[in-house]
Every structure is written in C-alpha cells, then in structure tokens.
C-alpha cells in the first residue's frame, strides 16, 4: 500500500536527473546562521556533538534525507520479517502451523515478496544517501573555503598551509565516509537490535532474557574502548597533517632543495614524519582488532548458550523447531548488528577525532564574521546601498578620495606581542600626494602598509581615511579602494588575461588590453603566440621578474584604486626592467594617493615627502632635497651608506 501511494511521486521523480531532483545549493551558507555553527556551551567537542553540527549542513537537503531515512526504517523492518517467515516456513513442514499461513507455498510467496520489496528499498536508500552526502559535502567544502578566505592574517601566521590543506581535504573525506556509510549503517544496526529484541520477546521471553544477559557488558566495553580508539585516531590525523606540511614545503621550495642537493635530507624528513603516521595507525588497527575479537567471541558464546537452552525447550514441548530457527536467526541478526555496532562506533569515534580540528577552523572568527558599521553617508548617492553586510559593498556608487592620516599608531604583531614594531607613528597624506617610507629593515615600513590595508588593527592610535576612522568603514569596501604592488609578485597559475582582470573581474577585453598598454606590458604580451591567453604557470614562473611586475601594475591600473601602495616594487629588477617598470609606475601613480616603500633611495627623488623610520618611530620627514642636505640626519646617513655600497660593488 505504501509503495502504491508513492507511485505518482516516483513517476515524476525518475524523469529528472539527480541534480534536478535535489539541486546543489551553492549559496547554502545563506541558510546557516553563524551562531548555529558554534558549539553550545564550550568549544571542545565531545561524544556526538560533532554529528549534530554536521546535520546543520543537511538543512537544504532534508527532504531527500528524510526519504532515505524512511526507506532505511522500512528496509530494516522487511529484513526483520525474514527470520519470522523462515521459521513459519519450517513449521508448515512439521505440522505446527495453523490457519492461512499453514500452506507452505503461501508463506514462500510472502517471503519472496518481502525480499523483493527490501531490495527496492535498499536501492533507494543507498542512492538517496549517496546523493545527499555528495551535496552536503560540496556545501561544506564551499562553506569551509569561503570561511578560510575571511580569516585574519594572524590565523595564517600561526598555522602552516600544508596543515590547513590537510584539514580541509582529509577531514572532510572522513565526514563524507561517515555520512554516506557509517551513520546509515549505524542507524540500521540500532533499528535491527531494537526490532530484533521485540521479535525475540514475542517468540520466547525466557530465551530472550538469556540472550540479553551479555549485551550490557558488550555495550560498556564498546563505549570505554571507543574513547581510547578515538584518541589514537586523532593522533594519526595530526601525524598525517604533518606529512602534508613536509610535502607542501618541499615542493614550494623545490629549486632550493635541488640547488643544495637536499633530496636525501627531505626524503629522510618525510620518512620520519611518515613513521609517526605508521606507528599511530598500527596502534589504532591493533586495538580495533582486539576490540572486534572481544565482541565476536562474546557473541558466539552467547549464541551457543542460547541454542543449547532452546533445544531443551523443544524437548519439553514449549517451543517449536520453526520458532527456535526464527529465534536463532534473530540472535544471529542481533549478534551481527552488535558486532558491527562496535566497529561502526569505532569508525564514528575515528571521524570525530579526525574532524575536531576541522571544526576548530570553522569556529575561528573571520574578519567579516561580525556586522560591519554602516558606511558614512557621503560615500554613496543611494541610501538603499548603505549596508553593514560585507558581502554587499560592490554596489557602492562613490569611493574615498585618498586622504590618509595616522594618529599616534602603536603596534605589535599578535604572534609577537612582546616586540613593539611601531611606537607612536603619526603622519598625514593629502589626496593625490606621493610619499615614501624609508628606513633600515625592521623599521616598520611594510607593517604600516599592512595596517592601512586592514590586515591588522593598531594596538594604539587610529588610522583615518578622508578624516573618518578606518574602523567605521566596511572592510571589504575599504580594500576595494586600495591596490598594492609588492616586491615579489606571485601570480595565479592561469592566463595573463585572468591575472590582469583579477583587479576587476567584470572588465572587458579592451579595458584589460588598455591596462596592459599603460603598464608597459602590451609589447611582451602580444609577442607570445597565445597573447593574453598565455598560461603563466604556478606563481607566474613562466614570466621574468619584470614581466610579473608589469602584470601586477596592469592589475592595479585596472582596479583604479584611490590609494596605491608600492612595496619595494623595483628593488629586485635589473636596470632595463626597472626602467620599464618605473615608466609603468609613473602612469599608475597619476592622480592617486601613493605610499611608496623603498630601499633604493634613487627611485624616490620626485615624491612629495619622505618619512624616515627607525626603531618604530618617524625620525624625520621632508622632501628629498631637504633631507639630503640635512647634515647628520638619518636620511643623509642612509644615502651615504648606499653610495658606499654602490662604489664597492662597482669596484668588485
């Protein structure tokens, strides 16, 4: 009757592809409340709390998940009817059966029908669980990736990239295995145990009490030993993440490895890391094996004891052969379920142990996790666009002018709180003005740039843009008004066009081409056979340093920022490349507030003002000519040192 009732639903259901029946929702994180993702009460996870957190990712797919669960229950019920029918089939041959079910063929036909229905239900159960799992894991991977993009620079300073990649791949795979097979099997075995006990009591109460006598001891053993296995599994995942770190570091620095002939050293380092994985893995496997052996031995002993007592009941005439057969089959079903229950429980514990750090990442507060203050009213001509939602800043109609003020800035990096990098820094930059920050390494020049970009917050003082504190702006909006050209440009591995358009994804090809022309990059780009479709390789390794710099400048030109930061943009180039890049920079700096971080002092002759930093403070400021002629000044001292170094290099 149930199948007939669902017939209209399935006729329409099968006309669709899986992705049409239950489409993947790429914006599913909109369904999630960040407060829902945080664990209640405490950050540490225990028992099955991690499973309930995973269920929150199932919300968009709860309909197919509900159907899969229904099919699981119905399939388990059909499976538990099979032993009963087998016992009745034996009783029809011994003459103990009565009524309509006394006919052997009738019972046989019902048995075959139940088996067919169970097979159909099993197909839908497996298909639906697989579909829901794939969709859920895709949603979770998307959520995790998007969350990683919002995490602060402090988070990445405290962790290695290889470890993060391992957490976002291996641990998610563990969750996928748990959702697709472990949890459904776990639920099916629980249902089997419950229904089996009900059928056992209906068959023989005395035999049931004897059979159940051993179960509490087995359950207690499963819980206690499972915690130990969970800890071993967590240790193995930590060791596995360590091997990923070694691989990632080695491959990222492969040129250095080869240059120093360190292949053997790196191999030994990887081997030592892998030894930890093997050791913890073997310990876990041995303990899981001991646990399974204990469970199986206990169940076989209980099975033999029940069979012995059941035979005495047949002799006394209180039990039929068919009933004993059904009872023993139920005992076998329950025994198998309990045995698998132990293994499944261990697998669940393993997944929980492997995934705790994954949820630690999800629990990490992001830069945009809290609502940002509303944009100042003068920044937009459309009041409807005023928003505290960081994701809705792209529609702002206006932008900042570029006036910049630093008021008594003090700062220490969160990972080095005992080292004060900046101490009472104050400076003011007018709109369109070009200033330079100079000083010896460690003076705090790049730190100031990072504070302006909002990578960190000052520990004292404040930064103002257009006379408004930077903390009053939406951070996404603020960064859209800025661009940086670093000393070492690392491009994405795609085409030249994709790398330039990164500054403005919606730009047309003509806009991209014009930006490349202004960056003095068009000639070398068009000299390539594929032109703008040329693949630059990982981190841009197929291009020279000067070419990468000009691509970065074209990207900044296309973004059209109000505030430009040049961080040693020409210090690593040869004379010809520096000349071409400097020409491109002149185009880029026109009409923009520009902050130049420079070691090569000859490149900042024409800036409006120079700020000389030392020991985290502004030592002096002024034009190039003023500072050059200031006897005993810090800038004059830097000029003399560079002049002496240049003479020594020329002589050598």
N, C-alpha and C positions, 0 to 999 in steps of 0.2 A: 504493500500500500504506500509506504514511504517513497519507494522508487517511482511509482506511478505519479505520485504527487509532484515529484521534482522533474518529470519528463519535459514539460514545457520550458522549464528553465534551462535544461541541458541542451535542448534542440537549438536554442539561440546561443547558448554558451559555446558550443562546438563550432559554430560558424566563424568565430573570432580566433585570432592568434592570441598566444599567451599575453603578449604585450598590450593587446587591445582589451583583453578581459580584465587584466589588472595592471593598468599602465604605471610605469615608473614615474614617481613624482620627484623631479629634480629639485623642486623648491620645498621639499618636505620639511626642511628645518623651520619653515614658517609655521608649521603645526606644533613645533616644540617650544615650550616655554623654558628659557634658560634655568629658571628656578626649579623646574621639574627635573632637570638633568642633574641637579646637585643632590647628593645623598642626604637623607634626613638625619639630623642629629649629629652625625660625625662623618668625617671624610673617609675614615677607614672602612673598607667593605668587609662584611662578614657573611657567612652562610650563603644564602641565595639572593641577597640584596642586589648583586650584580645582574642576576637574571631578570629581576623586575625592572631594572634600569634599561635593559635591552628591549623589554616589551614596549617601552615608550617609543622606540623606533618602529614598532609594528603598527602604530596607530593608523597610518594611511592605508594599510593592507589588512585591517582587522576583519573585513568581510570574508576574503578567501581563507584567512587563518581560522575563522570560526567554522567555515565549512570543512576545512581539513580536520579540525578537532572533532567535529561531529562524525565524520567518516571514521576517524580513529576509534571513537567510542563504539560505533555500530560494528566496525570490523572486529573489535575485541569481543563484543557480545556474541557475534556469529562464531568466532573461534571457540568461545567457551561452551557453545551449544554442541560442538562436535563430540567431545567426550561423552556427554549425556546420550546423544543419539547412538554412539557406538555401543554403549552399554545396553541400550534398549534393543539394538540390533542383535546382540548376543542373547538377550532374554527371549527374543522371538524364536530362537532356535532351541532353547532349553525348555520352552513352555511356561516361563514365568511371566510373560507379557499378557496383558488383557486389553479388551476394547479395540478401538480402531487401529491403534498402534501395535496390535499384536501381529499384523501382517508384515512379513519380512520386507517385501517389495515396497510397501508404503514407507516404512522407516528409511529404506535405502534411498528412495526418490527424494525424501525430505533432506537427507544427509547430502546428497549431490547438489540439491538446490542451495543449501546453506553454503557449501563450498564455493559455488559459482558466485553467489552474492558477496562472499568475503573477498574473492579475487577482484571483483569490480570495485568494491570499496577500497581495497588496498591500492589499486591503481590511482584512484582519485586522491587518496590520502598522500601518497608519495609525490604525485605531480603537483598538488597544491602546496605542500610543504616546501618542495624544491623551488617553486616559483616565488613564494613569499620570502624564502630565505635569500634568494638572489637579489630581489628587490630591496629587502631590508638592509642587506649588507652594502649594496650600492648606495643606499641612502646614508648609511652610517659612514662609509668611506668619504662621501661628499661632505657630510657634516664635519668629520674629523679634519679633512683637508682645509675646508673653509675656516675652521677654528684655528688650525695651525697658522694660517695666514694672518690672523688677528693677534697672535701672541706677541708679547713685547720682546725687545732685543735682549732684555735680561734673561728671559727664558732660554733663548738660543745660546747665550754666553755660558749658561750653566749646564748645557747638555750638548752631546755630540750628535751630528747629523745622522751618522750611522745608527745610533741608538733610536732616534726618533723614527727613522725609516723602518727599522725592525719592529717597533711597536705598532706602527700604522699598517704593517703588512702581515707579519706572523701572528700577532694577537688578533687581528680581525679575522684571519683564516681560522683561528681557534674558535672564535664566536660563530663563524659560519658553519663549522662542523657541528657545534653544539645545537644550533637552531635547526639544521637540516636533518640530523640523525639522532644525536644524543638525547635531546629533550623529547622528541616524539617517541623514541624507544623507551625512555624513562617513564613517560606518561602511560604508554601501552602496558608496560610491565606492572605499574601500580594498579591499573584497571584490572589486569589479569589476576593479580593477587587478591584484590577485593572481591571480584566476581567468583573467583575460584573458591574462596573461603565460604561464600554464600552457597554455592553448589555443593561443597563438601558437607556443610551443615544439613542441607536438605537430604543428602544421601545417607550419612551416618554421623550422628553427633559424637558418639564415643570415639570413632576413628579420627574425627576432626580434632578433638581435644588432644589426642596423642600426637597428631601430625603438627599441631601448632605449638607444642611444648618447646621445640627447638628454635622457633623463629625469633623470639626476643633476644636470645644470645647472639644470633647471627646479625640482627639489626644493630645492636650495640657495638659489635665488632666492626661493622661497616662504617658507622659514624666516627668511632675513635680512630680507626686506621686511616679513614679518608682524610682526616685533617693532616696526618703525617704525610700522606701522598701529595696533598695539596702543596705543602711547603717544599717538597722535593721538586715538584713541577715548576713552582715559581723560581727556584734556584736555577733550574735548567733553562728557563726562558731568559733569565738575567745573563747567564753564560752565553746563550745563543746571540743575544743582543750585542755582547762584547765581541763576538766573531764578526758581526756585521760592521762594527766600528773599525776593526782592523782592515777589512776588505775595502771599506769606503776610503779610509785614509791612504792606503797603499795605492789604489787606483787614481785617486785625485792627485797624488804626488808621484806618479809613475816615472816622470822624467828624472826627478831627484833620485828615485830608487835605482834607476838604470845608470845614472851618472856616477853614483857612488858604489855600483856593483853590490847592492844590498839585497839582491834577490834571496840569497840564502838566509840572511837575517830576518827578512819579512816572512819567509816561509816558516822559520822557527817560531817567530812571534805568533803567527796564525796557528801553528801547531799547538803551542802552549795554551792558547785561548780555546782551541777545539778540544783539548784534553779535558778541560773543565766541563764542557758540554757532554762528552762521552762519559765521564765519571758520574755526573749527576743523573744522566739518562739511564745508565746501567743500574744505579741505586734505585731509581724510580721503578724500572722494569722488574727488578728482583722483588721489590716489595709488593708491586701489583700482582706478580706471580704467586707469592706466598699468600696474599690475601685471597686470590681466586682458588688456590688449593684448599685453603681452610674452608671456604664456602662450599665448594663441590664435595669435599669429604663429609662435611656435616649433613649436607642434603642427601647424599647417597645412604648414609647411615640411617637417617630418618625414614627414607623410602623403604629400606629393608625392614625396619621395625614395624612400619605400618602394614606392609604386605604380610608379615608374619601374623600380626594380630587379626588382620582381615580374613585370613584363611581359617583361623579358629572360629570366627563369626559365621562363616559359610557352613562349617561343620555343625554349628549349633542351630542352623536354620534361620538366623536373624538377618542374614544378608544373602542376596543372590549373586551369582557369578557375574552377571552383567553389571550390577551395582558396584561390585568390587573393581571390575575393569574400569568403569567410569571414575570411581574414586581414585584409583591408582593413576589414571591419566590426568586427573585434576591435580593430584600431588606432583606428578611429573611437570605439568604446566607451571604450577606454583613454584616448584623447586627450580625449574629453569629460569623463571622470572626473578626469583630471589638471587640466583647465581648471577644473572645478567645485571640485576639491580646493583650488586656490589661493584661490578665493572663499570656500569654506567655512572654510578655515584662517584667513582674514582675519576672518570673522564670529566664529569661536571666539575669536580674539585680542581682537576688539572686546568680546565678552561678558566675557572675563577682565578686561580693563582696566576695564570698567564696574562689575564686581562686587567688585573688591578692597576697596573701602571698605565694601561691604555686609558682607563677612566680617570686616572690622575691627570693625564694630559687634558682630557675633556673638562675636568674641574678647574684647570688652570685659568684664571681670569684673563681675558683678552683686552686689547686696547680699546675695543669698541663694545665691551660687554655691558657697560653702564650707559644710560641715555646721556648724550652729549648736550651741553647747553644750547639754547636756541641761537641761531646766527644773529648777529647785530642787524637791526632793521635796515641800515643803509646799504647792506651788501646785496640786496635783492629788490627788484622792482615789483615782484609779485608776492604779496603777503602769504598766499597759499603755499608758497615754496619754503617758508620758514619751517624748519623741522629740527627735531632733536634726534631723528633717526639717521645714523651714519650712512645707511645704505641709500639715502635719497638726496645726496649732495650734488649729484651730477647735473641736476636741472637748474642750479643757481645761475641767475642772469648776469650778475656782476662779479667782480673779483677785487682783491685787495690791491692797493696802489703800490705797495712795496716798501713803505716807510718802516724801519726796524729800530727798536730800542731794547737794549739790555740794561736792566737796573740792578746793580749790586748782586750779580749772579755768583752763587757758590754751588759747587757740585762735586760729588764723589760717586763713582760707579757703584751700583748696588752689589756687585760681586767683589768690590774692593772698598768697603765703606771706611776703612782706616786711612785711605790715601785721598787727600783733598786735592782734586785736579784743578779746579777753578776756585779762586779766592777773591770775591768782591770785584767782579768784572762789570764795568759799565761802559757803554758806547752807544752812539746814535748814528743811524744811517738814513739820509734823506732819500726820498723817492728818486730813482734813476741814478743814484750815486754809486760809484765804484770804489770799494775799499779793499784793502789787503790785510791779511793777518800773517805776520811773520814771527819767527822765533825758533829756537832750537827744538829738537824732537822732545815731545813730552810737555811742551809748554801749554797745551790745551787748545790748539787751533782746531783740530778735527772734532774735538769734544763740543766746541761751540756750534759747529755745523750740525752735529747730531742733536743738540738741544733745540736748535731752530727748527729742524725737521720733526721734532716731537718724538724722537726715539726714546728720550728720557725726559724726566721733569727735573728742574733745578731743585736742589735741596734748600736753597735760599734765594731770595730775589725773584724777579719775574721778567718775562720776555713779552714785549708789546709789538703788535703789528697794526699800523695805522692808529696808534695810540690806544689800542684795545688789547688787554691781556690775551695771550695766545690760548690760555685755558678756557676763554669764553667762546672760542671758535669750535666748530665741528672739526675734528682732527682729519677726517677724510677730505673735507672741503679745503682745509688749510694746505694739505700736502699737494692738492691739485694745483695750487698756486705757485708751487716751487719746483725746481729741477736741479739736479746735481750731475756734474760731470766729474767722475772720480779719477784718481791717478791710474788705477788698474781697472780697465773696463772688462767686465765679464758679460759677454753676450749670450743670449739664448741660442740653442742649437739649431734653430730654424733658418729661414731665409733672411736676406738683408732687408727686404721689404717688411717682414714681420717684426724685425728688431727696431726699425725706424718707427713703424706705426705703433709700437708699444707706448709711445708718448701720447698718442691719440688714436685709439683703435678704430674710430669711425672715419678717419681721414681717407680722402680719395687718393687715387694713384698720383694725380697731378700735384696734390699737396705734398705727398711723400717725395716725389721727384724734385719739387721745388725746395724742400727742406734739405735734401741731399746736395743740391746745387749750392745753396747758401753755406752749407758746411764744407764746401770744397771737396766733396766726396763723389760727385757725379761722374767725374772722368774715370776713376778707377773702378767704379761700379759697372759702368757701361763697357769697360774693357773686358769684363768677364763674359764668357759665352752665354751664361744664363742671366746676366744682368741682375736685376733686383731679385730674381728667384734663386740666386746663388746661395747654397747652404753654407753657413759659416762654421759649422761643426760645434762640438761641445765647448762652451765658454768662448767661442769665437776663435778657436785655434788655427783655422784656415786663413785668417787675416793677420796682417802685421799689426804692431802696436799702434802706429799712426793711423792705419785704416780703422781699427777698432775705435780709436778716439774720435775720429770724424763721424763714424756711425753714431756714437753716443751724443755728439754735438747735434747731428741731424735730428735725433730723437728729442733732444731738448728744444731745438728750434720749433719742431712740430708741436710740442706741448704748449709753447708760447707762455712761459711762466712769468709771473710778476717779480719773483725773487729767484735769482740764479746763484748757485754755489759751485765754484770751481775748486776742486780739491787736488792740488798738485797736477793739474791736467796735462802739463807738458814736461814734467821733470824727468820722465823715463824715455824720452824720444831723442833721436839723432837730430842734427841741425836741420836737414831738409824736411823731415817730418814735423819738427817743431815749428818751422816757418809756415807750413801749410795748415797745421792745426791752429797756430796763432791767428792766421788770417780768418779762419772759420770762427774762432772765439770772438774776434772783433765784431763780426756780424751778429753773433748770438747776444753779445752784451749791449747792443744798441737799445737805449730806452728802457733798460731794466736795472733794477737794483741788484748789484752784483757783489758777492762776497768771495774774494779770492784768497785761497790758502796757498802760500808759495814758500819754497825753499830757495829757488833760483831767483835772486833779487832783481836780476836784469829784466825779468818779464813784467815787473810791476812799476816801471818808470812813469807810466801815464795814468795811474789810478788817481782818484781824487784825494784819498787819505790812506795812510798806512798806520796800523796799530801793531806795536811791537809787544809781544807777550813774553813773559818769563816768570817762572815759579808760580804759574796760575794767576798772574796779575798783568794789567796793562802797564808796561814800563814807560812808554812814551808814544805819542801819536803826532802825525803831521804829514805834509807832502814829502815826496821822495827827495826833493831838493833841500827842504828844511832839515830833514833827518840826516841826510848825507853830510851836511856841513856842520852838524852839531858835534863838536869835539867831545870825546869821552862818552858819547851816547851809546845806547845798546844797538841801535841800527847801524851806526858808523862802525861799531866793533864787528858786527856780522858781515858788513861789506868788506872790511879788511881781511877777515878770515877767508871769505870766498875768493877774494883776489889772490891771496897767498896760495890757496889750494889750486886755483886755475894755473898760476905760474908753475907750481910744482908738477902738475900733470903735463903741462906743455914741455917742460924741461925733460921729463921722463920720456 
